[in-house]
């Protein structure tokens, strides 16, 4: 293929390096330095896709991030990416891309028939049309709409690329590497500050990449090269190109997406980081984000070949491409004339300049006249013709302020329309940083007001639309930023002589009149090209009662989508201001939110994938569990053995075997994950007295006690046993998942409420491995391992502990029990866990010692009616609700939670209370979480009576058991309750929650 | 992401901290003396300030100390931080917040 629209010379492309690429299956050639958009235009390809709603043919409009239309599906297979702007894709060898939102293809698209139904597809179309019947949503509306109004396709395979994150602290961060940003970096860098300069484009220079300017002795390219060279030589200045600052967060925290390999051919990307997210904290931020050109809003302003004037200038000057050979320019300002002059100079033909201002004059106007270009002042484009490319425009004389035109039309043939409605400063990051905008009547745009953060603005963003002002403003912003962070700026360099035409003339012009007023007739004045929103949609929204700009945005979709309305927002609110007859500042803007341009999930995730997505905690015995076939359960970040199936066993078989072993012989559990907190200090006992609901002051040294903790509202939040190691020292255990929260809680009270208490706390969870042996034979096993330890009932009773040597290891042995059986919990230094475990297994072999996991532990404790915090409790459960009044001290004057127990709500008789449930059919195992009712088969909604908190099959009892929270349950013993389930209702009897060994005789073996 | 000045460690990212709600709400000396309404006032009621606000933070992934911060709830401007038990710094006049 020849590049029929490539100029013969010029541009920042390398004509010696041809690049082959494929678009919609056809091969093309471009040059290094091209974007996909510039290379397609060089090949005469304008039709890139179909519009969102009406499936109208659409082409390239802009040359950068503001592009609303030309989204493509880039690449194939696992690395494919949907909806990438062709204007921001650097061309590389082997690139493949295709159109999105087309079916079967871009040239012949079936859904274009939507255009015929345009009258009903107006604002609020979705809200109005697809409400009823609801059942049609999943079957018809959803799939069809998805295909008709979707964009690209998400990849279906896992992303194979590598992404990472970097953190950076600098004094001065500058966003935007145009003339203002480069000058700011120079000023801050010369002052000695640590500087970061980021720019989204492939090279620095900003607007100077598109415009020809003489700056002192240098042309624009020479000036950029000199600036970049000086900055690169500064050791504390970091320059990042292809790097988009996409989010501006609190306290000058910005996120930047650096695209490191997206411009390289596939072979050169292998093994490299594809994208990097920089997290930057800056002392001062200089925003020099430039400006985006606004389209003009006229009938059928969406055909391929209708582009922004400044973007036409970019394609001509930067890429050596003529986007068309016969161009009509439509403008309301002087600056756009330069596009016409540059196109003509590059070999194109400007057929007319249509200027809606009735009076035109100035340097650029004169220059255009000198080139014999016809200038139609006081005229507007009132319509366009052409199918997949614009072929002609309809031009009429218009009256200022008129709602309809009356004059005769003239047709002008062309293959390119350049339009310019003026320039809108890129205020996105400024607004994200909470800065308020101010409307400038003279410049016809919103400008940054007073910043909310430590920040400077410069260049076109600050309304500095001339190069001279940009250079001066940029230097000042950089110097001010350096000064504010403690550096002394160097003397300002002398201002260079700049050769630049006067670009300042502009007259706001928001909508071209039609044959009928807006909202009447079929004309489509597109405002938001990406969302197919027209001026008529905005008018309709107002007519239907919407007035707030935020509501209009949501109803008409203006400003949604991947471009976030970069070209449409200001036009939309100006048109809205006209319809409401309110000044633009009174209408206001919608909120700008991150990200500025889309960021892939891969980049956001960085390296935090798979095994790295969350830390995994394992005990020192973990490898033994793995080697012996354990299945694991996640408890917080811990991996705990769930159960240990033997060959051929179902889960229930394994649980039955494990539970029966504990009840009749001996079982062993890895309990290392329980939280352990060492609490020391002369006031430790007093502190526990205030934290726990029961009494602690008189606990003897060497003794252990169970305790409940409540929040101030009286609700249970953790439980566990605590041992008194010495007069001033306790070892507290917590639930596995609650360990960190309990330590936080203890420290909070010590630091904020009771700083006078001399106590300190230390987490020792990972200092002690815990092996729990339980069952009638537990004593026999321990006796073999600790022959010198006195295990007699008198000298080692329940709820006490001993220090001694177990299996040759210094150990603490606790007599506590979560199973109801005789239990010894042996604590040894963490690293000795596996040695102890294997010694226990060997010593227990003759008793057929059985390792068991968390599931059997849950069954065994449920048989005893012991609660699990977070299962029987949910943050609305008091000790009294659990039937645990016995653990709430009546004597202590105060402890955390006490006062709340007498609040009217906690004292209610109909609170949900913990009960046991026995189903009428012993084999029915209720699902955990099942809702319970007192009256079965009553009309819906049935009054709820409570819910099942724990439910198991108990091999010990040969039937199912369940625990439940039931309204007024403590007074309902013996009553029936019902669980309405899918397809059946299960009946159960409310019983005492202790199902097994109510007298507790088994504790002593 | 707030940049919070821990009185012991200096400025650190918000992710190192845990939020602790409104500051200067002391646990009553003798809760038993309070009636239900007074107890509920302590338990549930907070000022929900728009403007400068004294709040507690815990440097949970750092020195693990609790301290107080004066933050503007609209702009997130932080005026200062101070240790538990210290008097709060004088508040600037609230700018009235954002619209």
Interface residues (C-beta under 8 A of the other chain):
Chain A: X249 X250 X251 X252 X253 X281 X434 X436 X452 X712 X713 X744 X747 X748 X751 X752 X753 X755 X893 X894 X898 X899 X900 X903 X904
Chain B: X1 X2 X3 X13 X14 X18 X20 X26 X27 X30 X31 X32 X34 X36 X39 X40 X42 X43 X56 X58 X60 X64 X65 X66 X75 X76 X77 X78 X84 X85 X98
